[in-house]
Amino acid sequence: MPRIRKSEILLVINPNAGKRNIRLVMKTIREMGNDIQYIITHDLQAFEQEIKKEFDTHKVFVAVGGDGTVNSLIKYLIHCQDKALAILPFGSGNGFANELGFKNDLKNLINKIIAGDMLDIDVLEINGNYFLNLAGIGLDAEIAHRFQTSGERGFISYIFSTIRTYFSYKPILASISGDNIQEHGHFQMMCIANTRQFGNNAYISPKSDPMDGTFEIILLKDIPFLHAISFVIRLFKGTLKDSTYIKYLVSDGPVDIETNSNKYHIDGDPMTSDGNYHINLNPKSLKVVKMYH
């Protein structure tokens, strides 16, 4: 894309990003002049109205928040050659932002946006919902649902919630089918990955690349506790690979998953279904500001 003017940048601020973070963003915007515009919305209807109103006059939309804020913008920007996404990460995991090199530095981000260098990123869908990072069915989905209703927040609370859920969770029955893919069995967790990590540098799919025109499905069988400790260590070291308990499938086309579980998540946001999941890939369909040079 050609160089971007500041007036063509719109910050989409999630009010749940925290008052301190929002004040910092507002202070930085004032320091950089009045050209950069922003919106803060508190409900979905207002969000959609504001985006539609501002869409034609802006070229780069900055998600100020976490992975959920990022995913909320995809349906407006996908397949648009003259629009792009950028991220100012203030979420708890920031999986996609971590992978693409986005930091909590608005001034640097604006400079990168103005340069106009872009990447073409793959976008995944599960049951019609777009996402850039990772979706999951099974244990991680159960954790996401419990964590949402617990009232707890923060990475440490999430770890304790994970441990409690691990000891009580039973594997689910699933069938996975697609081109050259046919799997059936009981699994503790099934992850659909566009990038390498859940967030917080936990690398569930070390070989995933959001620009390679493929995605990974990670099948995790019930892991005994002693092996689970080793699994967590390798997760954060980024050294997971095929084993007795984990299997990686790669696809560049649609995949269907039938399960006896109606819970799933998209980047930690809990969702429900009828137990059937359709995954689809949209290769190189979203422009994202390039941070690495």
C-alpha positions in Angstrom: 0.0 0.0 0.0 1.1 3.6 -0.5 2.1 5.7 2.5 -0.7 6.2 5.0 -1.7 9.6 6.3 -2.5 10.0 10.0 -6.0 11.0 9.1 -6.5 7.6 7.5 -5.9 5.8 10.7 -8.7 4.9 13.1 -8.1 3.5 16.6 -10.9 1.1 17.7 -10.6 1.0 21.5 -12.1 -1.7 23.6 -13.3 0.0 26.8 -12.4 -3.2 28.7 -8.8 -2.6 27.9 -8.6 -0.8 31.2 -8.8 2.9 32.3 -5.1 3.2 32.7 -4.3 1.9 29.3 -7.0 4.0 27.6 -5.7 7.2 29.4 -2.2 6.4 28.1 -3.5 6.0 24.5 -5.4 9.3 24.7 -2.3 11.1 26.1 -0.2 9.7 23.2 -2.8 10.7 20.6 -2.8 14.3 21.9 1.0 14.4 21.8 0.9 13.3 18.2 -1.6 16.0 17.1 -5.3 15.9 16.2 -5.1 13.9 13.0 -5.6 10.5 14.4 -9.2 9.6 15.2 -10.6 7.0 17.6 -13.8 5.3 18.7 -14.7 3.7 22.0 -17.8 1.6 22.0 -19.6 -0.2 24.8 -22.0 -2.5 22.9 -22.0 -4.4 19.6 -24.7 -2.3 17.9 -22.8 1.0 18.6 -19.6 -0.7 17.4 -21.1 -1.7 14.1 -22.6 1.7 13.5 -19.4 3.5 14.2 -17.3 1.2 12.0 -19.7 1.5 9.1 -19.7 5.3 9.4 -15.9 5.6 9.5 -15.1 2.7 7.1 -14.8 4.6 3.8 -12.6 7.5 5.1 -10.0 5.3 6.9 -7.5 2.8 5.6 -5.9 1.3 8.7 -8.0 0.1 11.7 -6.1 -0.3 14.9 -7.5 -2.8 17.4 -6.8 -1.5 20.9 -7.4 -4.4 23.1 -6.9 -8.2 23.0 -7.6 -11.0 20.5 -11.3 -10.5 20.8 -11.0 -6.9 19.6 -8.8 -8.0 16.8 -11.3 -10.7 15.6 -14.2 -8.3 15.8 -12.7 -6.2 13.0 -12.0 -9.1 10.6 -15.4 -9.2 8.9 -15.1 -5.6 7.8 -11.5 -5.9 6.5 -11.3 -9.3 4.9 -10.9 -9.3 1.1 -10.4 -5.5 1.1 -7.2 -4.6 -0.8 -7.3 -1.0 0.4 -7.9 -1.6 4.1 -5.6 -3.0 6.7 -5.4 -4.1 10.4 -3.0 -3.1 13.1 -2.9 -3.9 16.8 -2.1 -2.1 20.0 -2.2 -5.1 22.4 -3.8 -4.7 25.8 -5.3 -8.2 26.2 -4.4 -11.0 28.5 -3.0 -13.3 25.9 -2.3 -11.3 22.8 -1.5 -14.4 20.8 -1.7 -13.0 17.3 -0.1 -9.6 18.3 2.8 -11.5 19.8 3.3 -13.5 16.6 3.3 -10.5 14.3 5.5 -8.3 16.5 2.9 -5.7 17.8 3.9 -4.0 21.0 2.4 -1.5 23.5 4.1 1.4 21.7 1.6 3.6 19.9 4.2 6.1 18.5 6.2 3.3 16.9 3.0 1.6 15.6 1.9 4.9 13.9 5.3 5.2 12.2 5.0 1.6 10.9 1.5 2.3 9.7 2.5 5.5 7.9 5.3 3.5 6.0 2.5 1.5 4.3 4.3 -1.9 4.4 1.7 -4.7 4.7 1.5 -8.5 5.0 -1.2 -10.7 3.5 -2.5 -13.0 6.3 -4.6 -16.1 6.2 -8.0 -16.0 8.0 -9.7 -19.0 9.5 -13.4 -19.5 10.1 -15.1 -21.9 12.5 -18.9 -22.1 12.1 -18.9 -18.8 10.2 -16.9 -16.9 12.9 -13.6 -15.4 11.6 -10.4 -15.6 13.7 -6.7 -15.0 13.1 -5.0 -17.0 15.9 -6.6 -20.1 17.4 -9.8 -21.9 18.2 -10.3 -24.9 20.5 -12.7 -27.7 21.3 -12.4 -29.7 24.5 -10.4 -28.9 27.6 -9.3 -25.4 26.6 -12.9 -24.6 25.7 -14.1 -25.8 29.1 -11.5 -23.7 30.7 -12.6 -20.6 28.7 -16.2 -21.1 29.7 -15.4 -21.7 33.4 -13.1 -18.7 33.5 -15.7 -16.4 32.1 -18.2 -17.3 34.7 -15.7 -17.4 37.6 -15.3 -13.6 37.9 -11.5 -14.1 38.1 -9.0 -12.3 35.9 -5.3 -12.4 35.2 -2.8 -15.0 34.0 -2.2 -16.6 37.5 -6.0 -17.0 38.0 -6.2 -18.6 34.6 -3.4 -21.1 35.5 -5.3 -22.2 38.6 -8.5 -22.5 36.7 -6.7 -24.7 34.1 -5.3 -27.0 36.8 -8.7 -27.4 38.5 -10.4 -28.2 35.1 -7.7 -30.6 34.1 -8.3 -32.9 37.0 -12.1 -33.1 36.4 -12.3 -33.0 32.6 -13.2 -36.1 30.6 -12.0 -36.5 26.9 -14.6 -36.0 24.2 -15.5 -38.3 21.3 -14.8 -36.7 17.9 -14.6 -37.5 14.2 -12.4 -35.2 12.0 -12.7 -35.3 8.2 -11.3 -33.3 5.3 -9.1 -33.8 2.2 -6.6 -36.5 3.2 -7.8 -36.3 6.8 -9.8 -38.9 8.6 -9.5 -39.3 12.4 -11.8 -40.7 15.0 -11.4 -41.2 18.8 -11.4 -39.7 22.2 -9.5 -36.4 22.6 -8.8 -34.2 25.6 -8.4 -31.2 23.3 -8.6 -30.2 19.7 -7.0 -26.9 18.6 -7.3 -25.2 15.2 -4.2 -23.1 14.8 -3.4 -20.3 12.4 -0.3 -19.2 14.4 2.0 -20.9 16.9 0.6 -19.9 20.2 -2.4 -19.6 22.5 -0.9 -16.3 23.9 1.6 -15.5 26.6 4.2 -17.4 24.5 2.6 -20.8 25.0 3.4 -22.5 21.7 0.8 -25.2 21.0 1.6 -25.4 17.3 5.3 -24.5 16.8 5.3 -24.9 13.0 2.1 -22.8 12.3 2.5 -19.8 10.0 -0.4 -17.4 9.3 1.0 -16.7 5.8 1.6 -20.2 4.4 -2.0 -21.0 3.1 -2.5 -23.9 5.6 -3.6 -24.4 9.1 -3.0 -27.0 11.8 -5.3 -29.2 13.8 -3.7 -30.4 17.1 -5.2 -33.5 18.6 -4.4 -34.0 22.2 -5.2 -37.3 23.9 -5.7 -37.7 27.7 -2.3 -37.0 29.2 -1.3 -38.7 32.6 -0.3 -36.1 35.2 3.4 -36.8 35.2 3.5 -36.4 31.4 1.4 -33.3 31.6 4.2 -31.5 33.5 6.6 -32.3 30.6 3.9 -31.2 28.1 3.6 -27.8 29.8 7.4 -27.3 29.9 7.6 -28.1 26.1 4.6 -25.9 25.5 6.4 -22.8 26.7 9.7 -23.8 25.2 8.0 -24.2 21.8 9.3 -27.8 21.3 6.0 -29.8 21.1 5.9 -32.4 18.4 4.0 -35.6 17.4 4.0 -38.1 20.2 1.9 -40.8 21.8 -0.4 -38.0 23.2 -0.3 -35.3 20.5 -0.8 -35.4 16.8 -0.6 -32.6 14.2 -2.8 -32.5 11.1 -2.2 -30.0 8.3 -4.9 -28.8 5.9 -5.4 -26.2 3.2 -9.1 -26.9 2.7 -12.3 -27.3 4.7 -12.4 -29.6 7.6 -15.5 -30.9 9.5 -15.4 -32.0 13.2 -18.3 -33.9 14.8 -18.2 -34.2 18.6 -20.3 -34.8 21.7 -19.3 -31.4 23.0 -21.2 -28.1 22.4 -18.5 -25.9 23.8 -15.7 -24.2 21.9 -13.7 -21.0 22.1 -12.1 -18.5 19.7 -8.9 -17.0 21.2 -10.3 -17.5 24.7 -13.8 -16.2 24.0 -16.3 -19.0 24.9 -18.8 -20.0 22.3 -21.4 -22.8 21.9 -22.6 -25.0 19.1 -24.6 -28.1 18.4 -21.5 -30.2 18.5 -20.7 -29.9 14.8 -17.8 -27.7 13.6 -17.0 -26.5 10.1 -13.5 -25.0 9.6 -12.7 -23.0 6.5 -9.5 -21.2 5.3 -9.4 -17.9 3.6 -5.7 -17.7 2.3 -4.0 -14.3 2.3 -7.3 -12.5 2.6 -6.4 -9.8 5.2 -3.8 -7.1 5.0 -2.0 -6.5 8.3 0.6 -3.8 9.0 4.1 -5.2 8.8 6.1 -4.6 12.0 9.3 -6.5 11.3 11.7 -5.2 8.6 
